């Protein structure tokens, strides 16, 4: 697709130590472990820390794995919908904390943010960047009303990061599809000083449709068919959404990476957390095709097909 491409050379994660189980939540909320597991696939989530703190932890781990120093990074791109402050961007805190000398900016495309950021990073590499640190980090717990059960049972905190390096030739990214429908922004929102609100049922319906459509487009644009996808790294919002999307795409559910059981919905951190899990468990080999696909507030959605290795 492009003459100069990007290859992921390192990855890392950052998670709070505190584990909150479904049983813990049912102590203060009118809910129970069976309902949460059956309706969402979530068993527990991590809660705590700051978005910048988790991002720094993930970023340092990714740099270590890539064998790179902070001063070799041209820019840090932080996907987050829960910045530590409104101004400056949380990427500035991350840049300083890691000791990166290059640029820093935030991307907010809610839960699609990491795929948006990774796509932007590939574009920067195409016009000359050598090495970028792309992070998805969230502390959704900070904008959650813990006295209300509809959202609080879903969310978790965490971060995942990758180092993307330039190579001659096409690199890993075979195709991408970024989409949005701002007329649906009322379905998932958080006003200044408020709490996260979502219309779960409507998002569920729309999510399956846009994930399937954008994934089909990205797969076709990569010159592939769904049976040639070896691994799906989906946004972790609800196990039933992942199952329904795989079924409609005609991709066996076993090919989907699932970490929602351990981390809940971590918005833009969920795809890099799932990717790291797949790599740690040797589920992704050189030459295989991986589909990253997500959706979230905006509504936004994003799918990308990568050919691993390179
Ligand atoms: O990152 C992207 C953004 N978010 C999403 O993708 C969320 C997408 N939506 C969902 O995941 C699901 O819609 C939810 C998990 C949020 C809700 O699942 P649902 O199957 O749509 O449940 P529901 O809202 O239709 O509620 C079913 C029942 C209701 O009771 P009645 O009316 O049938 O008596 C609710 O009051 O379950 C009740 N309920 C609960 N019960 C125990 C709702 N929340 C809870 C709860 N514990 N936490």
Boltz pocket constraint, residues with backbone or C-beta under 6 A from the ligand:
constraints:
  - pocket:
      binder: B
      contacts: [[A, 30], [A, 31], [A, 32], [A, 35], [A, 36], [A, 39], [A, 40], [A, 111], [A, 149], [A, 150], [A, 153], [A, 188], [A, 198], [A, 199], [A, 200], [A, 201], [A, 203], [A, 204], [A, 207], [A, 236], [A, 237], [A, 238], [A, 265], [A, 267], [A, 295], [A, 296], [A, 297]]
      max_distance: 6.0
